[in-house]
């Protein structure tokens, strides 16, 4: 399997350059359309997506593209790059330094994930994983924490059962940062015990977590749905699901 870390890093660096050159432009927050996922596309989202599309086409990377803005771009390849060109749009627009670009490659669903890449666009840190080869943070191997951190990240809407209460009753510190891919990356490098997106207002999309799911699993973590089944999604960017990721099955067992 070809290692695409350097190429994905180049894409991330180009996005960083574009964002920094435009950060003082008043139009950066403007809504310019509705994305394929049904949510508003801001000018800054389009800037980041254009960088990815142009790079993939210019370098002829062997992937189709599925993005939350443009939808599916068929380039005639078996694998598809599932990407969120700018995860944490609100943070980026308001100079909150927690936003990213995420890219994952797969055939048709998360069971076929082969690579995951996340770049923190505020500082250039990278997370990368290939199937069966572990996860890396800035080229150094990482794993989920082997001991309790007592830190949890959760976005929780209304839940019909007791899942919300169980999550919020976990002893320790609870946080939410507004960038799912980087939140998953924090779990992968051992900074928190759990990341959860559950409830009728907190369903997660494939573009939000595809790369993070790959990186967490390769770092030794567990990713499931709200019933404890292996978390899986396809290529449809309009679908939303509940997701719980944890450093081990013991924590998951306390909730489900």
BAGU-965151 format. One record per atom (N, C-alpha, C): residue in one letter; x, y, z. Coordinates in steps of 0.02 Angstrom, whole numbers, plus 50000, padded with zeros to 5 digits. Atoms other than C-alpha are relative to their C-alpha. Example, Ala and Ser with C-alpha at 12.3 -4.5 7.8 and 13.67 -1.06 7.14 Angstrom:
BEGIN
A500454994150000/A506154977550390/A500455006050000/S499584994149997/S506844994750357/S499615005550037/
END
This chain:
BEGIN
X500424994050000/X500005000050000/X500445006250000/X499594993950005/X500705016949950/X499855004750059/X500064995349946/X501045029250090/X499875007049971/X500194993450027/X500165045750054/X500095005650052/X499934995049948/X500685054950212/X500295006549973/X499684993950025/X501815067150120/X499545003949954/X500464996650046/X500525070949986/X499425003250038/X500544997149960/X499125073450113/X500265005950040/X499704994449964/X500305084550213/X500085006149956/X499954994550047/X500615095050058/X499325003449991/X500674997150006/X498745097350038/X499845004250061/X500134996349938/X498595102550220/X500385006550003/X499594993949999/X500015114950203/X499745005349952/X500294995350048/X499225122750049/X499375003150029/X500614997349970/X497585124650143/X500195005250054/X499784995349949/X498495132950289/X500225006649968/X499774993950034/X499325145250169/X499415004149974/X500584996550027/X497665149450087/X499595003350055/X500384997249945/X496795152150253/X500355006150030/X499634994449970/X498165163350321/X500015006149955/X499984994350046/X498205174050165/X499335003549995/X500684997150006/X496325177050179/X499675001450067/X500334999749935/X496025177750366/X499705006850017/X500274993449986/X495685196550365/X499485002349949/X500504998150050/X494495196350218/X499304999550030/X500675000049969/X492715200950273/X499534994849970/X500475004750032/X491905188850149/X500124992850021/X499815006849984/X492715173550228/X499444996050033/X500545003349965/X491155169850332/X499364999449959/X500614999950041/X489905172150190/X499784992949981/X500275006350025/X488765157650146/X499945000549924/X499994999850073/X489015153449963/X499584994649968/X500425005350028/X487845138649943/X499824994850053/X500175005749957/X487185122450016/X500404994049976/X499585005650018/X488365107650020/X499614993749987/X500315006450015/X488015089849968/X499704996750062/X500265002849938/X487705085650152/X499395003750025/X500594996349981/X486295098350161/X500125005750047/X499844994449956/X487205110950270/X500315005749960/X499754994050034/X487785128550227/X500744999349984/X499304999650019/X489415130250131/X500235007250006/X499724993349992/X490415145350188/X500565001049951/X499464998350047/X491675154250080/X500654996550019/X499395003249977/X493075147350187/X500004992549987/X500065007150016/X492435129450162/X500184998849926/X499885000850072/X492475131749973/X500735001049984/X499294998950011/X494245138549978/X500394993650014/X499645006149980/X494855122950069/X499844994249953/X500185005450046/X493885110949957/X500345000849933/X499694998850065/X494565119049800/X500744997950000/X499305002149994/X496345116049862/X500064992549992/X499985007350003/X495995097449885/X499864997549929/X500195002350067/X495125095149717/X500555001549950/X499484998050048/X496455104649621/X500634995750009/X499405003949987/X497875095049705/X499914992849976/X500135007050020/X497095077849679/X499994999349924/X500025000350073/X496765081649496/X500685001649969/X499354998250029/X498435090049461/X500524994550009/X499525005449985/X499435075949544/X499744993249979/X500335006250020/X498225062749480/X500064994750054/X500025005049946/X498075054349650/X499454994949983/X500455005350023/X497195037649626/X499364999250041/X500615000149960/X495565042149712/X499445003949966/X500584995750009/X493815048049678/X499985004750060/X500064995549944/X493295062149794/X499275000350023/X500654998749971/X491815063049912/X500105005250055/X499924994549953/X491695079650003/X499325002550023/X500644997549974/X490365087550112/X499725005849959/X500234994250039/X490275102449994/X499784997849930/X500145001550070/X490365095949814/X499644993449991/X500285006750009/X489785078149845/X500504995349967/X499575005250029/X490475063849739/X500285002349933/X499654998650062/X491775067149605/X500314993549975/X499785006550026/X492005051249504/X500605001049953/X499404999650040/X493785049949437/X500204993249972/X499885006550031/X493665031749386/X500444995350040/X499575004249959/X494615024149532/X499584995750048/X500355004449952/X494165010149653/X499915003450067/X500034996849935/X494555020049809/X499765007249995/X500254993249996/X493755036349862/X500325003550059/X499784995949945/X494485050249966/X499385003450031/X500564997049964/X493155054850095/X500295005650043/X499664994449969/X493585072250155/X499535005350028/X500284993849974/X493035086450265/X500545005349991/X499464995250015/X494045100850190/X500145004850057/X499914995749942/X493765111450345/X499534997750056/X500385002349942/X493185103150505/X500095005250056/X499964994749951/X492765116450634/X499975006849968/X500064993850037/X492205130350518/X499915006050046/X500124994549954/X491555141250660/X500655002050036/X499374998549967/X493215139750751/X500485003849954/X499564996850048/X494185144350595/X499805007249986/X500254993350016/X493085159350556/X500105004950058/X499964995749942/X493245165950732/X500684999550037/X499315000449974/X495105162450759/X500064996250065/X499935004749945/X494835148750885/X500454994449974/X499505004450030/X496375137750857/X499874992650009/X500165007149997/X495515120950842/X499574998349939/X500345001750062/X495065116450662/X500494996249956/X499575004850036/X495725104050535/X499754998649930/X500215003450061/X495695095650367/X500084992650014/X499955007249991/X495335077050369/X499884996549933/X500065004050061/X495525064250230/X500074992650017/X499975007249991/X495175045650229/X499904996749932/X500105003750063/X495295032950087/X499664993450016/X500395006149991/X494075018550070/X499684998149933/X500345002350060/X493135008249942/X499265001850003/X500724998849997/X491325008749999/X499735001250070/X500234998749932/X491175008950189/X500604999950047/X499444999449952/X492215010450348/X500384993550009/X499635006349996/X492644992050345/X500564999749948/X499485000050052/X493674995850189/X500485005950007/X499544994449989/X494595010850264/X500724997649994/X499305001850009/X496425010250213/X500485005250028/X499574994749975/X497135027150268/X499575005450034/X500324994349969/X496675041550381/X500515005450014/X499534994449990/X497475058750390/X499625006050027/X500274993849971/X497105074050497/X500575004950009/X499524994849985/X498055090350499/X499655005550041/X500224994349960/X497795103250636/X500225006349963/X499844994250043/X497685118850528/X500215006250039/X499764994449960/X498105130250674/X500754999650012/X499285000649985/X499855123150697/X500374995149955/X499675004550046/X500215110150562/X500134993050025/X499915006849975/X500225094750674/X499614995149957/X500335005050041/X499775078850580/X499904993450037/X500155006749977/X498975062250624/X499894995749938/X500055004250059/X499105047850502/X499984992750020/X500035007249988/X498645029450499/X499894996449934/X500145004750054/X498705015350374/X499784993550031/X500285006249973/X497764999150398/X500554995150016/X499525005049978/X498804986950499/X500685002750017/X499344997149988/X500244999150525/X500025004950058/X500014995649943/X499715008950678/X499885007249982/X500144992950009/X499455027550702/X500605004150021/X499434995649986/X500695041850704/X499775007250010/X500084992949989/X500715059550771/X500665003349984/X499374996950023/X502015070050679/X500544994749991/X499555005550017/X502805053550623/X500254996050061/X499835003949941/X502935046750802/X499404995650018/X500545004749985/X501925031250848/X499625002050062/X500434998449943/X500455034450963/X499524994350014/X500525004749980/X499215023751058/X499525003550047/X500474997549949/X497675026951162/X500314998950068/X499735000649933/X498015028951347/X499864993050029/X500095006549968/X498265012651442/X499735000750071/X500254998649933/X497755020851606/X499475005449997/X500534995050002/X496245031651650/X500265007249999/X499844992950004/X496405049851600/X499485004150038/X500584996749971/X494695054551670/X499845006549963/X500194994650044/X494405066051523/X499564997449944/X500495002450049/X492935064751402/X499795005849956/X500254995150048/X492365073951246/X499324997549976/X500665002350022/X490515073351205/X499585005749975/X500534995650026/X489185081851102/X499364996050006/X500585004249982/X487515075851168/X499365003849990/X500674997250008/X485765079751108/X499524996350045/X500515003449960/X484135072951176/X500034992549986/X499985007350006/X484245054251209/X499374997150032/X500615003049975/X482715043451233/X500154995450059/X499835004649946/X483645031751351/X500475003350050/X499574997449947/X484915033751491/X500725001249977/X499324999550024/X486445034851379/X500315006850015/X499754993349986/X486615053651397/X500225000750073/X499834999549929/X486585052551587/X500614995950017/X499435004349986/X487825038251589/X500655003449979/X499404996650024/X489065048251485/X500175005950046/X499874994149959/X488875064151588/X500184998250072/X499835002249932/X489035054151750/X500694997050006/X499315002649996/X490755047551703/X500425004950041/X499634995549954/X491915054451839/X500625003149966/X499424996550030/X493135067551775/X499795006349966/X500124993750036/X493195082251656/X499664998649933/X500365000750063/X491995084151510/X500105006349958/X499854994550045/X492395094851359/X499674998949932/X500225000450070/X491785098851182/X500325005849963/X499604994950033/X492865108351057/X499765002049930/X500284998050063/X491845108850896/X500404998049938/X499635002650058/X493015099050781/X500104992550011/X500035007149985/X492635080450778/X500654996449983/X499405003650021/X494195074850684/X500565000950050/X499484998849951/X495395083150806/X499824997250069/X500215003149937/X494365077050953/X500154992649999/X499815007050007/X494575059350889/X500754999050005/X499275000449998/X496425062550867/X500265000550072/X499804999549929/X496555067551051/X499914993350035/X500095006749972/X495855050551098/X500564995449976/X499495004550028/X497085041850982/X500695001050032/X499344998849971/X498585050151064/X500005000050076/X500015001349929/X498015046551240/X499815005950044/X500164994049960/X497365063651295/X499334999550036/X500655000949969/X495595058051337/X499824992649998/X500235007049997/X494665041951377/X499464998449950/X500605001350039/X493135044051269/X499805006049959/X500304994850042/X492355053951126/X499324997349979/X500685002450016/X490465052851101/X499605005449966/X500484995750034/X489225060550980/X499344996249997/X500635003849995/X487485054551027/X499415004750010/X500614996249991/X485695060651030/X499735002849934/X500334998150063/X484485067550902/X500275006449970/X499694994150029/X485465083750879/X500754999349992/X499285000850000/X487195076350884/X500244994249956/X499785005150047/X487225063350747/X500615002449961/X499374998350033/X488915062850663/X499974997749927/X499985001850071/X489265062250475/X500654996249985/X499405003950019/X490515050950386/X500615004549990/X499434995650013/X491605065650331/X500315002750065/X499754997449936/X491755071350513/X500504995250033/X499645004849958/X492495055250580/X500364994449963/X499705005750036/X493115043650441/X500754999450016/X499285000249985/X494945048350464/X500124998550074/X499925001149929/X494745048850652/X499874992850021/X500155007049986/X493955031550658/X500614995649983/X499425003950021/X495435024450562/X500585001050049/X499434998449956/X496705033250673/X499904997350070/X500145002749934/X495855028450836/X500074992450001/X499965007350001/X495685010250787/X500724997649993/X499305002050009/X497485009050729/X500425001750062/X499664998349938/X497995017050895/X499784995550058/X500225004849949/X497115002950989/X499345001450032/X500644998149971/X495455011351026/X499424996249969/X500625003250021/X493665005451003/X499525005349976/X500504995450025/X492345014150897/X499364996149986/X500635003750008/X490525008750906/X499425004849989/X500614996050000/X488755014750881/X499704999750070/X500294999549933/X487575017751028/X499774993250028/X500195006749978/X487154999051035/X500604995650014/X499395003949989/X488954993351047/X500254996349939/X499775003150062/X489104987350867/X500585004049971/X499464996550034/X490654991450766/X499725005749959/X500254994250035/X490405008850697/X500174999549926/X499905000550072/X490175008850509/X499555004949964/X500404995650044/X489595021250377/X500244998949929/X499825000550071/X489575021650188/X500235006749974/X499764993950033/X489925035750066/X499495005749999/X500534995050003/X488275045050081/X500115005350054/X499854994749952/X488675061950163/X499385002850034/X500614997649967/X486855065050209/X499804995750060/X500175004549945/X486785050450331/X500355002250064/X499724998349935/X487055053750516/X499884994250049/X500055005549952/X487365041350657/X500285002150067/X499694999349934/X487755040450842/X500674996450000/X499345003149997/X489565036350882/X500305000950069/X499624999849938/X490545032151038/X500684996849988/X499325002650007/X492435030051035/X500325000050069/X499715000649934/X493395024151187/X500684996749997/X499335002950000/X495135018951237/X499994992450011/X500065007349993/X494515001451283/X499274998050007/X500695002549996/X492964990451292/X499715000650071/X500254999349931/X492854992151481/X499605006550008/X500354993749996/X492365010451467/X499354999749961/X500605000850041/X491155006451327/X499474996050036/X500465004349963/X490394992951435/X499635003550056/X500334996249948/X489985005651569/X499405003949974/X500524995950030/X488865014751447/X499464996049964/X500455003850044/X488065001351339/X499834993250031/
END
